Amino acid sequence: MKIYKAKDYNDMSRKAANLISAQIIMKPDCVLGLATGSSPIGTYKQLIEWYNKGDLDFAQVTSVNLDEYRGLPRDNDQSYYYFMQENLFKHVNIDPAHTFVPDGTIADAEEACRSYNEIIRSVGGIDLQLLGLGRNGHIGFNEPDEAFEKETHCVNLTQSTIDANARFFATRDEVPTQAYTMGIKTIMSAKKILVVVSGEDKADAVQKAFFGPITPHVPGSVLQLHPDVTLVADEAALSKCVL
């Protein structure tokens, strides 16, 4: 595992964007696994800036997103489909037909997960998977559990995750309690994994995930078993780690 210490969020975002841009330049038709939430927003902004300068070309890139809230339509401004449009896709020349996000409107959870697993297989797997890390150690929406989930599945969100997401919704009652998410097997099948983490509130999670025992109670800890993981974190997020 490679660890890059960044000074702050902006430095973290630039370092992460450098790694993603290198992947696109080395393999223009690469498959990127993308994440949502506050952690990657700065990274996407940097990629858009370089695209606007003519340094990046997304024309051949395919993307598959980690997760989506169950029950939210795609035009809901809190859906991850909407998030990706606003924060990356509509600002670069990526082909909309080559961007994939789980469909939260499919009521049949088994069908929704089967369909997304087939999409991931059909694009040939993921070259580089971008991840954030939740305060409870979750990656994607793989919450602490008794076992590592294998492929795309429907998950009941923990109270801590619901609480963290509540700030994005008008009322707490609107916060989704379930999501469709890539499973650990799918994430671990990516050729490369890039994790971005910022802030002192994530310091415990970083220490447990990358320096503690491997356990499904800290889902991110499984990344210790992957042969090509890069962690880009700021000083605050790494404050409880001995490097």
C-alpha positions in Angstrom: 0.0 0.0 0.0 1.2 3.5 -0.9 0.4 6.4 1.4 0.6 10.0 0.3 0.2 12.6 3.0 -1.4 15.8 1.9 -1.3 19.2 3.6 -5.0 19.8 3.4 -8.2 18.9 1.5 -7.1 20.9 -1.6 -3.7 19.2 -1.7 -5.3 15.8 -1.2 -7.7 16.5 -4.1 -4.9 17.6 -6.4 -2.8 14.5 -5.6 -5.7 12.2 -6.2 -6.6 13.9 -9.5 -3.0 13.4 -10.6 -3.3 9.7 -10.1 -6.7 9.5 -11.9 -5.4 11.6 -14.8 -2.4 9.4 -15.2 -4.7 6.4 -15.5 -6.7 8.1 -18.2 -3.6 9.2 -20.1 -2.0 5.7 -19.9 -5.2 4.0 -20.9 -7.7 6.3 -22.6 -10.4 3.7 -22.7 -10.1 2.8 -19.0 -12.9 1.9 -16.7 -13.1 4.2 -13.7 -15.0 3.2 -10.6 -16.3 6.5 -9.1 -17.5 7.6 -5.7 -19.8 10.3 -4.4 -19.9 12.3 -1.1 -17.9 15.3 0.0 -14.5 13.5 -0.2 -14.1 13.3 -4.0 -15.7 16.7 -5.0 -12.3 18.5 -5.0 -10.8 15.8 -7.1 -13.5 16.1 -9.7 -13.1 19.9 -9.8 -9.4 19.4 -10.5 -10.1 16.9 -13.3 -12.6 19.3 -14.8 -10.0 22.1 -14.7 -7.4 20.0 -16.5 -10.0 18.9 -19.0 -10.9 22.6 -19.7 -7.2 23.3 -20.3 -7.0 20.5 -22.8 -4.9 18.2 -20.7 -7.4 15.4 -20.3 -9.8 13.6 -22.7 -12.7 11.6 -21.3 -14.1 10.6 -24.7 -13.2 6.9 -24.4 -13.6 6.5 -20.6 -16.2 4.3 -19.1 -17.4 4.9 -15.5 -19.3 2.7 -13.0 -20.4 4.2 -9.7 -20.2 2.6 -6.3 -23.7 3.1 -5.1 -27.1 4.7 -5.2 -29.9 5.3 -2.7 -32.7 2.9 -3.0 -36.0 4.7 -4.0 -34.6 8.0 -5.1 -35.4 9.0 -8.7 -32.5 10.2 -10.8 -33.8 13.8 -11.0 -33.8 14.0 -7.2 -30.9 16.4 -6.3 -29.7 14.0 -3.6 -29.4 11.0 -5.9 -25.9 10.0 -6.8 -26.9 10.0 -10.5 -27.6 13.7 -10.1 -24.5 14.2 -8.1 -22.3 12.8 -10.8 -23.9 14.9 -13.5 -23.4 18.1 -11.5 -19.9 17.4 -10.2 -18.3 15.7 -13.2 -20.1 14.3 -16.2 -21.8 17.4 -17.6 -18.5 19.3 -17.4 -16.3 16.9 -19.5 -16.6 15.0 -22.8 -17.5 11.6 -21.3 -20.1 9.6 -23.3 -23.3 9.5 -21.2 -23.9 6.0 -22.6 -20.7 4.9 -21.0 -21.6 6.2 -17.5 -23.3 3.8 -15.1 -24.9 4.3 -11.7 -27.0 1.7 -9.9 -30.7 2.4 -10.6 -32.3 3.2 -7.3 -35.8 3.2 -8.8 -35.8 -0.6 -9.5 -38.1 -1.8 -6.7 -36.9 -5.4 -7.0 -33.6 -5.4 -5.1 -32.5 -8.7 -6.5 -33.1 -7.6 -10.1 -31.4 -4.2 -9.4 -28.3 -5.9 -8.1 -28.1 -8.6 -10.8 -28.4 -6.0 -13.5 -25.6 -3.9 -12.1 -23.3 -6.9 -11.6 -23.9 -7.7 -15.3 -23.0 -4.1 -16.3 -19.7 -4.3 -14.4 -18.9 -7.6 -16.0 -19.8 -6.3 -19.5 -17.4 -3.4 -19.3 -14.5 -5.7 -18.5 -14.0 -4.8 -14.8 -12.6 -1.7 -13.2 -9.1 -0.4 -13.9 -9.1 2.2 -11.0 -11.6 2.4 -8.2 -12.0 5.6 -6.3 -13.1 5.3 -2.7 -13.9 7.5 0.3 -13.9 6.1 3.8 -16.9 6.5 6.2 -16.5 7.4 9.9 -17.4 3.8 10.8 -15.0 2.4 8.2 -17.5 1.7 5.4 -16.5 1.8 1.8 -19.2 2.3 -0.7 -22.2 1.5 1.5 -20.7 -1.7 2.8 -21.5 -1.1 6.4 -19.9 -2.9 9.4 -21.3 -6.4 9.5 -20.4 -10.0 10.4 -19.1 -10.9 6.9 -17.8 -9.1 3.8 -20.5 -8.9 1.2 -19.5 -10.2 -2.2 -21.1 -8.3 -5.1 -23.8 -5.6 -5.6 -26.4 -5.8 -2.9 -29.1 -3.9 -1.1 -27.9 -2.6 2.3 -29.7 -1.2 5.3 -27.8 1.9 6.2 -26.6 2.3 9.8 -27.8 5.1 12.0 -24.4 6.7 11.9 -24.5 6.8 8.1 -28.1 8.1 8.1 -27.1 10.8 10.6 -24.1 11.8 8.4 -26.4 12.1 5.4 -29.2 14.0 7.1 -27.5 17.3 6.5 -28.2 16.9 2.7 -31.9 16.5 3.1 -34.7 19.0 4.1 -36.0 16.7 6.8 -34.7 13.6 8.5 -37.7 11.7 7.3 -36.5 12.1 3.7 -33.1 10.5 4.3 -33.1 7.1 2.6 -32.5 4.1 4.9 -31.4 1.7 2.1 -29.0 1.8 -0.8 -27.7 -0.4 -3.6 -23.9 -0.7 -3.4 -21.0 -2.6 -5.0 -19.9 -5.4 -2.7 -16.4 -6.0 -1.3 -15.7 -8.7 -4.0 -16.4 -6.2 -6.8 -14.3 -3.4 -5.2 -11.4 -5.8 -4.5 -11.5 -7.0 -8.1 -10.4 -3.6 -9.4 -6.9 -3.5 -10.7 -6.1 -0.4 -8.7 -7.8 1.3 -5.7 -7.4 4.9 -4.7 -8.8 6.0 -1.3 -9.2 9.7 -0.5 -9.7 10.8 3.1 -9.8 14.2 4.7 -10.4 15.6 8.2 -9.8 14.8 11.8 -13.2 13.2 12.1 -11.9 10.4 9.9 -8.7 9.8 11.8 -10.0 6.8 13.9 -11.4 5.2 10.7 -8.1 5.6 8.9 -6.1 4.1 11.8 -8.5 1.1 12.1 -8.9 0.5 8.4 -5.2 0.6 7.3 -3.3 -0.2 10.5 -5.7 -2.4 12.5 -6.9 -6.0 12.1 -8.8 -7.0 9.0 -12.4 -7.5 10.0 -15.9 -6.9 8.5 -16.6 -4.8 11.5 -14.3 -2.2 9.7 -15.1 -2.9 6.0 -12.3 -0.7 4.7 -9.7 -2.9 6.5 -10.1 -5.5 3.7 -8.2 -3.1 1.5 -5.0 -4.2 3.3 -5.3 -7.4 1.2 -5.4 -5.7 -2.2 -2.1 -5.6 -4.1 -2.4 -2.0 -5.4 -4.0 0.4 -3.0 -3.0 4.1 -2.7 -4.2 6.2 0.2 -4.2 9.9 -0.2 -5.1 11.6 3.1 -4.5 14.9 4.7 -2.5 15.5 7.9 -5.7 15.6 10.0 -6.9 12.2 8.7 -3.5 10.6 9.3 -3.1 12.2 12.8 -3.6 8.9 14.6 -1.3 6.9 12.4 2.4 6.2 12.9 4.0 6.5 9.5 
